[in-house]
Amino acid sequence: MTKQELRKKYKTLRKPISEEAIEDMSLQIANQLLQLDIWKHSFYHVFLPIVENKEVNTEYILNILSGKDKNIVISKSDFSTLKMKHYLLTDNTVIKKNKWNIPEPLNGISIASNTIDVVFVPLLAFDKQGQRVGYGKGFYDTFLNECKPETIKIGLSFFEAEDKIVDVFENDVKLDYCVTPKKNYKFSS
């Protein structure tokens, strides 16, 4: 399927998911993450979910990272440049939704993309090769291309892998893993 077809399919599949089911599956995803060998690093980038889009609730991942005393990085999107700026999440960070309902920091300590060790990536769909489909603005492809080559990229999905995304582009960045409530996918580079 094409990215456009997959966007439509997975937005439709997400619509009927209840708040309770989102919480249950998000907790299962966090528990699946604990099986991965990714916890020795320092800087972890976590997306804050767009609740209206029924995204994975990353609060459970934030709790794991806090418990392991890791540096948590969150982002602010600039729709004029289609780039993100990254900030350290601290007790003093003020978070507010922007006009697209994306929770973002209003302030904070700036963190360079190339210092981030692990990125938890939002997505609508992914395939068995590790390619992903997001909302189509390219924010994450741009960001992931700015990260160091060894940065671990982990997609989070309520759904299992598609066979193949047919219209992959040169700048699309593959995932290293994708975690679902029932399974961890590992992709070769």
N, C-alpha and C positions, 0 to 999 in steps of 0.2 A: 504494500500500500504506500501511497505518497504521504508526505508530511501533512498536507492539507486534509486528506481523507482521515488520517489518524487523529489529527486535532479534533475534527468533528466527531469521530467515533468516541474518543475518550472524554470529551466534554459531556457528551450525551450519557455515557456510562457513569460519570461522576454525579450527575444531577440527582438521582434518587437515593444516593447514599445518605443515611441518617447521621446526625451528629454523634450518636452513640457508636455507630459502626466505624466512623472516622477515628474516634478515640481508641476503640479496641484494636483496629488495624495499625494505627500509629504506634501503640504500645508494643504490638507484635513486631513491627519493623525495628523499633529501638532494641528489643530483645534479640532479634536476629543480628543486629549490628555488633552486639557483644561477642559474637562468635568470630568476627573478623580480627585479624592481626593488624590493627590500625591505631592502637592506643598508646604507642610509645612516643608520639610526636608532641609538638608544643602548640601550634596554631591551627585551629579548626574553624573553618568557615561554615556557618549554618544559615540557611534561609529562614526567614520568619514567614509563616504561611499566610496566604490570602484566604481567609476563612470563607469568603463569598464564593471562591472557586473550588472549595472543598479539597484543599491541598493537605498533604500529610502534616499532622501537628508535630512540630519539631521540639515541643516543650520537653518531651521525654529524653530526647538527645541532649538538650541543654542541661537537663538534670544530671545525666551521665557525665558530661564534660565537666560540669561544676564539681561533681563528686570526685573526679579524677584530677582536679585542680589544673585544668587546661585553659589556655588562652582562647576565648571565643570571639570570633570575628563575624560581624553582620554588615550588611551593605545598604547603601542608599543609591537609588537609580536616578540617572540623569537622562530624561527622555529626549533632550536636545542633542546629546552626543551618543546616546544608546550605550553608555558606559556606566559602570558602577564604581562608587567610592566605598572603601571598606574602613570599618571602625571597630575598635576593641569594645566588647560589651563589658561594662562595669556596673557597679551598683548605682553610679551617677548617670548612666545613659538614659536619656529621655527618648521614648519611642512613640511615634505618632503615625497614623495611616496617611498616605498621600492620596491624591484624588483618584488613583487606580486601586485603592484599598490595600496597598502594599505597606505593611508595618515597617517603618524605617527609623534609624537613629536621627535625632535632631542635632546631636553634638557628639563629641568624643575624640579619642586618640586615633589618628589616622594610621592605617596599616597598609603597607605596600603589598600588591598581589603576589610578588615573588617571595614573600616571607611565609605565605600560607602553606601548610603541609598537607591538609586534608580538606576537601570541599564536598559538602553534602549538596547535591544538585537537584533542584525541583524539575519535574518533567511531566508531560502528559502521557507519553508512551516511549518504549524503548524496544530494540530488537536484540536478537541472539548474538549479534556481532558487537554490541555495546554502543550502538548509535542511539541517539535520543531525539525526541521531538518535544520542544518547549512551545511557548506561545508565539514564536516567530519573529521576535524583535532582535535576537542575536546577542542579548546582554551576557548570557553565560558563555557563549562561544568566544566572545571578545575577552571576557574575564579569564576563562580557562587558558586561552592562548597567552595571557600575560603571566600566568603562574609558571613556576619552575617546572622543568620536564618531569621530575619525580613526584610532583604533587599528586596525591591519590584522589581520584574523582569518583564519588559514590552517588549514583542516582537512587532516589527513593520513590517507590511506586506501589499503589494499592493493587495493581494488576500485573499479570505475568507478561513475559516477553512476546512480542510479535516475531514472526519468522524473519522478515527483512523490510527495512525502510528503503524504498527504491530510489529516492531522489536525495542522496547524501551529497553534500558539497565538500570541497577541499578544506574549507576553514572549520567544518564541523569537528568538534573535539569528542573523541570516544571516551566512554566511561571505563574505569578499571573494574568497578563493581556496580551492580544494581541490587537493591535489597527490597524484597516484597514481604508481606506478612508471613508467607509460607516458605520462602526460598531466598538464598543468596546466590546471585549470578556473578561469576568471575570471568572477565574477558581478557584474552591475550592481547598484547600490544602489537 
